Amino acid sequence: MSASESVQKAKKPVSLLIAVVIGAVWLSLLLWLTVQYANPVILNRSQILRSQAVLDGRFPTLENEFIAVEDEESQEKSQPVRFTNFSELTVQPDQEYLVPVIIDGDKITVTPSPIKDIPLIYPATDEARKQLAEIAPSAAKK
């Protein structure tokens, strides 16, 4: 075996190792991006604009009982709100939501989306609150 052949054989494992490391770093970066930016909350602009108010609060249980946060500074809780179309909602107990509503007398209905005519509610994240403030500044203060 000549000297050049042994040098080439020695370079193959090093080249393979470099390729594996680069591939692993690339896959790790893709995984991190997926976790950071997957499934962002995007408010339905038409639904928000059709609403009379947007309530911020939580469902303590899986029952039709929504507790709105009235004053963010004091975190005072209001009386439970019941929605006429609660059976159409998908909620997780004790998670905070933004709920666009239409109020008709003593009936409170979650505003249906104009696209599929189903009521949509949104996780109350900082990004969702920021979007709400951009879409309807008066609704963001309710």
N, C-alpha and C positions, 0 to 999 in steps of 0.2 A: 504494500500500500504506500502510495507516495504521500509526501507531506501536504500537498494541496488537497488530496482526498480527505485526509484526516481533519484538516481545517474546515472543509465544507460540512463534514459530518458533525463537527462540534458546533457549527453555526445553526444547524437545523433545530436543535432543542431550544436554543436561545431565541430564535425567531418565533418559534411556536409559543414559547412562554410570553413573549412580548405581545403577540396577537391575542392570546387568552386574557392577559391583563387588560389590554385595551377593550376587548369585548366585554369583560366583566364590568369595567368602569362605565362603559356606554349603557349597558343594561341597567346598572344601578341608577344612573342618571334618569333613564326613561321611567323606571319604577318610582323614583322620587317625584318626577313631574306628574305622573299619573295620580299619585296620592295627594299631592298638593292642589291640583287643579281639576280633578274629576268632579263631575256633577255639580257645577256651581248653581246656586239659586238664582233664577231669573224671574222677576215679577212680570206678570202679564199686564202690560200698560193699559190696554182697553178695559180689562176687568177693574183695575184700580180706579181709573177715571169714571167708570160707571157707578162706583160705590159711593155711598153717602159718608162712610167713615171706614177707617182701618183700625181694628182693635189689636192691641198688643197684650198677650197674656198666655195662659196655659190651660190645658185640660188636666186636672189633678188625677182623674180616672178615665176609663174608656166610656164614660157616660156623658150624656148631653149636658155638660156643666162646664162652662168656660169662665175662668176667673181672669178678668182684664186687669192689667196694671194701669192704675189711673195716674199716678204721679211717679215718674221714674226716680226722682230723688228720694222720696220717702218710701217707695215701694209699697204704698197702700194698696190693698186689694179691694175690689168692688164686689157687689153682690153677683152671684153666678148669672151668666148669660146663657140662654137656651136658644138654639138655632132650629128653625123649622125644617131645614134640610140636613140635619146632623147625620142621618143614616147614610148619606152619600159621601161623607168625609172619611178620610183615612188619617187617624191621629195616633200618636204615641203619648202615653200618659207622662205628665210632668215635663214635657218638652215645650219650650216657648214658641209661640206662633204669631205671625201677622195674619189677621183674618179680615179681608175686605167684606163689608156688609151693606145690606140695604135694609132700612128700618121703615116699616109700614105699621104705624100705630104701636101695638104691643108685640108685633111679630118682627123677629130679626132673622134675616136670611143671609147666608153666605152668598155673596155675589157670584153667579155662574160665569164661567169663562165664555166669551162670545164665540170661541172656536168650536168647542165640543159641547157647550151648554152644561158643563159639570162645574160644581163649586171647587175652587182651588184655594188652599191655604198654604202658607209659606213658613219654613223655619225662620225664626226671628234672629238671624245672624246680623253681624255688623254690616256686612255687604248688602243684605236685604233691606236693612233700615236706610242705608245710604241710597239705594235705588229708589226706595219709597220717597225719600226726601227730594230726589231729583224729579220723579214723576208727578207727585202731588204734595208740595210742601205743606199745605194745610192738613192733609191726611196724616202726615208724619208726626204732627204735633198732638193728634188725638189719642 
